[in-house]
Amino acid sequence: MDFDLIITNGTVITADSTSHANIGIKNGKIAAIMPPSPSLPSTQNVIDASGCYVMPGGIDAHEHLHMRTGVGRTADSWRSGTIAAALGGTTTIVDFVDMTPGEHLVDALHLRIAEATDAVIDYGLHMTLQPDLYPIDGVPRVISAERIAEIPAARAAGCATFKMYTAYPNMQVQDGDLYRALAGIQAVGGLACIHAEHGDVIESLREQAKRDIAREQARLHQSGDVAAAQRSPYAMSNAHWHNRTRPPWLERESVQRVVSLAEDTGAQVLIFHLGCETAVNVIGEAKARGVGHVFGETCPQYLVFTDEYLKRPDGHLWVCSPPLRPQADQDAMWRMLHAGTLDLVSSDHCPFTVAQKDTGKDDFTKMPGGVPGIEVRMGVVHHFGVRAGKITLQAWVRSCCTRPAELHQLTSKGRLAVGYDADVVVFDPHIRKSLNQSDLHSSMDYSAYENIAVEGWTRDVVARGEVIVRNQQFVGQVGRGKFIKR
């Protein structure tokens, strides 16, 4: 057989095995996986992967490109964000659709697709289900029956996954609405993706914290000790209050409620961005008793940073929700990723610039939440996980490539197998890469990973048979990415 491209001499890493093989690519698909041989089939295009890992293209199913927020659009466009993703070894992303209360889900989907014309890699979209009826006479915002009825149309239009929040006053879904939505998602064979925190109690704790801070500041100023007032941890600008008003038990309690509703409705549920051991234990307990449709996601920030970053003068740059946790929780995330209790690693790339982050630097309740990381995900998990001996090469590929494709119904992605899309990464474990802002390719003006370097980085990327990264340089065409209807 003639091939358009052959990748040879590499160590092929899959979610299940390690082997030496050559990969033949034809018409954008993997056409053959061949044993090593000194003589290659006829082709003019060969990538020599000697000394490198050859693995499926990364799947990042959680990021926020060009997203509307209260402080403006997030900094990365579809062009800059997907180029950064590709340079980090990601060949497919799944971003989000949001909508206004009166907008039909399918109309919102088409508008979001129209925004993504500059994408350089393939992409899917989660449909966000948020309250669309405003409060009347003190009744909380609700998801209308009409909105729930739109779920089948959104599924038919290509959204197999639906996101909901149990926190944030303007986004929070009440338990009854969550139950009805999960039933609707289960009926169409979809996956519910949940931001799980106990929003009502969080708001109460934030109000109490503001009162405590004001009381302590007043006491210090009345004492005349201005220096002590300036040094006091009781300050609205102290980002660690973000952590203190979102304690672990509120995350665990919310995850427990969501898992209970999933068990009753039979809906497949993925809990987003977990960094708290007690919350992940809920998922582990469910899996142990045979619940096979509840899953967990973590993110690089929970695998690298701890809540100590929130105590820094610039701690607001690391504010995210749920918040960063202590070292013991980070250690637990690695153990649970190795064990498979956590299913996948996504970036949750939410690129706010320093100026956007600074809009809330004086008030922890107004600090925009999000940590950028779309380019560093694969390298960070390899360096801090594989090289550190915390997870295996197979667990790395499983959590960053194969499992995301399975859960998010990307049926032609995430595996090196005949008939799958030829999305292939050549990863050199010996490349040393700085993660400083000046060495990355997002539109961000800072890096959360400043002064951190990793050993091991993506060298070449093939996406649907096209070489789009060669020797760490982007060489693909802007706009080549396709919407994946799932």
N, C-alpha and C positions, 0 to 999 in steps of 0.2 A: 504493500500500500504506500502511496505517496502521501506525504504530510505537508501541511503549511508551515509547521514549526515543530521542532523536537527539543525537549529539555532533557539533558543527559548528564550523567556522572554525579548526580546529587543523591542525598539521603532523603528518601521520601517518607514524610511523617504524616500519618493519618490519626484519627481519633482512636484507632485500634492497634496500630502496628508501626514498625519502623522497618524499612527495606531499602535495597538499592535497585533502582529501576529507571528506565527511560520513559518519558511521556510523549506520546505522539498526538498532535493537535491538527484537526481538519475541520474547516468550515465553522470555526468558533466553538467546537465541541472537543472533548477528550475522546480521541478515536482509538487509542491503544495505550496500554501500560505494559511495557516490554522489559524482559530481563536485560541486565547489562550485557553489552556486546561491543566488541571492537569495531564492528562494521555496522553503520547506521543505514536505515532506509533512506531512499532518495529524498533530499530536500536541500534548499539553499539556506534555510534559516535554522540555526542551532543555537541554543543557549547552553553554555557549559556551566553547570552548577557545581563543579568540583569544590569540595570543602563546605558546601552549603546545604541547608535544609530546603527541600521542595515540599510545599504544603498547599492546602486549599486556600483560596483568597479569603481574607478575613471578612466576617459579617458583623457589622456594628448596628445593632437594632435599636439604638437609643441616642439621639442627638437632636439639636434644635438649631437648624440653619435658617437664617433670615426670618426668625420668628418674631411675631408681634409681642411686645411686652410693655409694661408700664413705664419703662425707661428707653423706649425705642426698639427698633429691630435689633436682634442679636447681630454681632459684628461680622460673622462669616456669611457670605453669599453662598449660593449653591456651587458656584465656580470655585471660590477659594476653599470652601469647606471640603468639597469632594476631592480637590487636588491634594490637600493636606492628608485626607484619609488614604488616598491611593499611595502617597509617598510613605505612609506608615504601614502599608500592607493590607489595607481594607479595600475590597473590590465591590462590596454591596453595603448599602446602608438602608435603614428604615427610619424615616423621620415622622413628623406629625402633621395632621390636619386639625386646625381649630376653626371655630365658626362663631358668628354672632347669633344671638338668641333666635332670630327669625329666619335664619338661613338653613336651607335643606342640606343634609349631610353630603349628598352627591354633588350639589352645586359647589360646596366648600372644597370637596376633593378636586374637582376640575380646576378651580382657581389655584389650588396649591400645585397641581401638576404644571399649570401654565407658568408658575414662578420658577420651576426647576429646569428650564430649557438649557441652562449652561452646565448641568451636571456632567461630570466626566466619568462617573461610574454608575452602575445600575442602582435603582432605588425603589423601595416600597414605601407605603405610608400607613401609619396607624390613624384610625379615626378617633378623635377625642369626643367623648360623651360628657357634656357638662350641663349643669342646670340651665334650662331655657325659659323658665317661668320665674319672674321676680317675686319677692315676698309680698304677701298681702295680709294685713292685719296680724303681723308677727309670725306668719307661717314661713318656714325656711324656703329658700329657693328649691325648686324641684325639677326633675326631668319629666317632661310631659309625656303622656301616652302617645302623642303624635310623634315625638322624637324617638321613642322606643320602637315605634312601628316603622321607622326609616332604616332600622338596622339591616333587614334583608336587602334593601336596595343598595346600601353602602357595601355590603358583602358582595353582591353581584357586580358592582362597579370596580372591585379589586381590593377592598380593604378586608383582610381576614383578621385583623387585630384591632382592638378597641381599648382606649385608655380612659381611666377614671381616677379621680382624686378623692381621698378621704380627709383632705386638709385644704387650707386656703379658703377664706370666706367666699370668694367669688367663683370658686371652682368645686367646692366640696359637695360630694354626692351623699345624700342621706341614705341610711341603711335600707329603707324600703325601696328607694329608687335603684340602689345597687343590686338588690335582690332581683328586681324586675329586669334590669339591664342584663345581669348574668344569665337569667333564663332566656332572654332574647338572643344573646350571643351564643349560648349553648345550642339553641335551635338551628342556627345557621352554620354550626361547626367552626366557630371562631375561637379566638383566644382573647381573654380579658387581661389587660396590663394595668396594674394598680399601683398608684403612689399611696402607700399605706402609712398614715400617721393619724393620731386621734386629734383632729382639727379643733373640736370644740374645747377640749381641755387645754390644748396649746394656747388658744386665744386667752383663756382665763389665766394661765400661767404668765403670759406676756404682760397682761394688765397688772397682775400682782407684782411682777418684777419691776415694772415702771414705777409703781408706788414705793417699793422698797428702795429703789435707787434714788428717787426724789427725797425720801425721808432721810436717808443716810447723807446725801449731799447737803441737805439743809442743816443737819446736825454738825457736819464738819465745818461748814461756813460760819455757823453761829459760834463755833469754838474759836474761830479766827485762824485756824490752821489751814491756810490756803494750799500749802505744799501737800499736806495729807489729802486734801480734797482732790488734788490733781493726780496723786498716786493711787487713789482708791480704786479697787476693782469695781466699785459701785459707780459705774458711768455708763450712760446710754451708748457711748461709742465703743465699749468693750464687746468685741464680737463673741466672746465666750458666753455671753448671756443667750446667744442664739442656741448654743448647746444646752445650757442649763434649763431653758424653757421648752426643750424637746427631749425629755429624759427617755432612756431606753424602754421603760415600761409602757410608754405611750405608743411606741412603735410596735412592741410585741402585742399589745392589746389590739391594735388595729389589724395587724396581720392575722391574729387569731379570729377576729370577726370575719375577715375576708375569706379565710380558709373554711370556716364553718359554713358560710353562704355558698362557697364553691362545692363543698361536699353535698349540700342539700340540692343544689340545682344541677350538679354534674358538669358545670362549666369548667373549661380549662382556664386556669388563672396563673399568671406570672406576676410575682411581686417584684417591682422595680427597685433598683438602687439600694440594696441591703448592705449595711455595714455594722450591724448590731447582733451580737451572738444570740441573745435571748430571742430576738425576732426570727432569726434563721432557724433556731431550734424548733419553732412552731412548724416550719416546713419539714424539717427532718422528722419530727414526730408524726406528721401526717403521712409522709412517705413510708415510715416504718409500719404504720397500721394499714398499709395497702392503698392509700389514696394516690393514684397514679396520674392525677391531672392538676397537681399544684407544683409550681416551679419557682425558682429563685434566681435573681440576677444581682451581681455586684458590679462595682466600677473601679477603675484604677485608683481614684482618689482614696477609696477606703482601704486599698491594699498598700498604699505608700505613705499617706499622711495620717496624723492623729489629731485629736482635739487640742494638742499643744500649739498647733499652728493658729488656732483661733485666739490665743493669748498674745500673739504678736501685735505690735502697733499697726501693722497692715493686715491684721487677721481677717478683715472683711473680705479680702480677696479669696479666701478659702471657705466662705460661707456657702453652704449647700444644704439641701433638705432631702432626706434626714441628714443631721449634722455628722461631722467627723467624730469618731468615738476614740476611747483610750486604746493603748497598745494591745491590751488583752483581746479586745474585739477584733483588731486587725489580724492578730495571730490566728484567731478563730476563723476569720474569713478564708485564710489560706488553707487551713485544715479542712474546712467544709467544701472548698473548691476541689481540693484533692480527692475528697471522699465522694463527690458528686451530689452532695446535699444542695450546694449551689450549682446551678446548671450552666450559667454563661456569664461572660464579662462583656459589658457594653460601656461606652465612654461616658454617656450622659453629657456629651459636649454641649455646654451652654456658654457661648463665647460673649461675655460682657467685657467691654473695654474697661480700663482703669477709670475713665471718666464716668462710665455708667455705674461701676461699682461704687465710686466715690459719692454718688447721689445719696447713699445711705450710710456713709461712714460715721456719721454722728449719732445714729439712732439704729440700734440692732434690729428693731422691728421693721426697718425700711431697707435693709441691706439686700440688694438683688442676689438671689441664690443661683449658684452654678459654678462649676469648675471646668475649664477647657481641657480637652484631652483626645480629640479625634485622631491626631497623628501619632500620639505616643502609646496608644493602648497595647498594640501587639508587642512592641519593644519593652514596655514596662512589665507586662506580665511575664515575658521571657526572662528578663534580667532579675527581677525581684522574686520570681516564682521558680522557673526552671533552673537558672544558674545557682540560685540559693538553695536548691534541693527541696523546695516546698511542694512543688508539683512536678509531674512528669511531662516529657514532651507531648505525649498523647493527651494528657489532661489539658495542656495548653491549646492544642489544636481543637480538642473537643469543645472547650469553653469559649473559644474565640472564633471558631469557624463552623464546625459541624452542628453543634447543638443549637446555636442561634438559627441556622437554616431550617432545622427540623421544627423547632417550636413556632417559628414565624412563617411556616409554610412556603419557604423558598425552595421549591421542589427540585430545581435544577442547579442549586448552589450548595457549597459547603463540603463537597467531597471530591476526591480524586478518583473518579470511576468513569468507565466508558459510558458515553451518552450525556454526561453532565456538562454544563458550561465550562469552557476552558478558562476558568478563573484560577490562576496559579501564582503563588508567591515564591520567589527564591530569596531565602532569608540567610544572611551570612552571620553566623554566631560570633565572628571575630571582629566585625565592624564596631568601633567605639563611637558612640553618638552622643553629642551634647544635646540636652533638652532645653537649652536657653531659648528665649524668644527669637533671638537673631538667627538661630539655627533651624527654626521650624517655619512652616509655610502657611499657617492660618493667618487671617487678617488681625489677629489679636495683637495688642501692644504690650502684653506681658505673658510670661509663662508661669504657671503654677509650679512647674518643675525646674525653675531657675537654679543653676549651680548643681544640677543633678545630671550625671552621664550614665548611659547604659552600655553594656557590651552585648552586641547582637542587634542587627537592624536589617530592614528590608533592603535588598539590593535591586531586584528586578520584579516587575509585576506584569502579568498577562491577564487581560480582562476580555472574556469572550474571544479568545484567540489573538487579540491585538496586544502588542507590547506597548504599555502606557508608561512604565517606569523602567529606565535602563541605567544601571550604575548610579542609582539614587537620584536620577534626574527625571522630571516629568516630561514625557515625549508624546503624550496622547493628544487627542483632539477635544477641545471644549465642546460640550453638547452631545458627546457620543453616548452618554448614559441614557438608559431606557427605564421607563416606569414599568415595574413588575406587577402585573395584575395577579393577585393571590386569592 
